[in-house]
Structure formats: structure tokens, C-alpha cells
Amino acid sequence: MSNQTETSVDLVDAVREQSREYTGGEDIPLRGYTKVLAGYSTLVTVAVIAAVVTGRRLPERLSGQDLVVLALGTHKLSRTVTKDAVTSPIRAPFTRYKGQGGPAEVTEEVRGPNNSLRHSLGELLSCPFCFDMWVATFFTIGMVFAPRPTRLVAGLFAALAGADFLQFAYAKAQQSVQ
């Protein structure tokens, strides 16, 4: 066996040992998480390279208004993708329907063997907190390459988030009158 092959085998064994030590016997999908993280890192790297190649300049800073709109838009878009009944076909290959969740939302369980990419994508696509990072990253990339359309899309989802909160406030007001 060559030195390079022995080094590769040693590295693989070391990674497996670290994984066993980390999980403590629990069935945690580290391999799937690694693949999802690699995809995210690739997306960010491609965006940075594209920005450099095309001479894009980063904004000096985001305005307070941009931060509010992007935060609300990120919240609502993430919640729509991960919980909305209408977007369940996106999640269906990775999750299994369990029942109704909150208003206009569903509850799902993740599919696939625990250490698979399918399982990790199911976790990502059914967890609004997990998916927030991806949405915020897309909006950030959008602010570099296409700020006006990005503000428009984020604004749309921010308006929907505001409308949701007004629906809840309205329902609460109705309950207090009855």
C-alpha cells in the first residue's frame, strides 16, 4: 500500500472515530449533515467568486428598513417552505405527513435512514429555524446581485408575515368579544 493510500485510510478511520465519539452511540446523521453543509458552502463560494469575477461591490451596510424587511421576509418564506400545506409536495420526498399543525400548517416526520442525505434534507426542509439560514443567505446574495428584485420578494413575504400577525390579532379580538 502506498503512503498516500495509508494516509487516506488513516484519515477516514480518524473521521469515523471522531463521529463515534461525537454521537456517543446516538443515531445522528453526521454524514448527511456534512453533505448539506458542503452544498451550502459551495453555494456561498460560487456566489463570492461570481461577485469577484463580475466586479460586484458589497453594500456599505444594510439600512434598518432592509434589515426589517429581510428579517420578516426570511421568517415568512422559511415558514412557508417548511410548514405550509401547499408547499408539502416540495417536502414529500423527504418527509411523511403526520397531521395538521398550526393554522394553515402541517406536521411532518423526516424520512430516510438517519445517516442519509434524504434524512438531512428532510430535517432542513421541515425546520423553519434550519431553513432560515438558507433563505437569509439567498436574500443576502440577492442584495449583492439584484437588490431591487430581492427587496421586492422579501417585501412580499414581509407583508405576508405582517398579514399573518394581523389575522392572529383579529382572531384574538373576536374571541375577547364573544
Secondary structure as GFF3:
##gff-version 3
##sequence-region A 1 178
A	DSSP	alpha_helix	3	23	.	.	.	ID=ss1
A	DSSP	alpha_helix	30	53	.	.	.	ID=ss2
A	DSSP	alpha_helix	64	83	.	.	.	ID=ss3
A	DSSP	alpha_helix	88	91	.	.	.	ID=ss4
A	DSSP	beta_strand	95	100	.	.	.	ID=ss5
A	DSSP	beta_strand	106	110	.	.	.	ID=ss6
A	DSSP	alpha_helix	117	126	.	.	.	ID=ss7
A	DSSP	alpha_helix	128	145	.	.	.	ID=ss8
A	DSSP	alpha_helix	147	177	.	.	.	ID=ss9
###
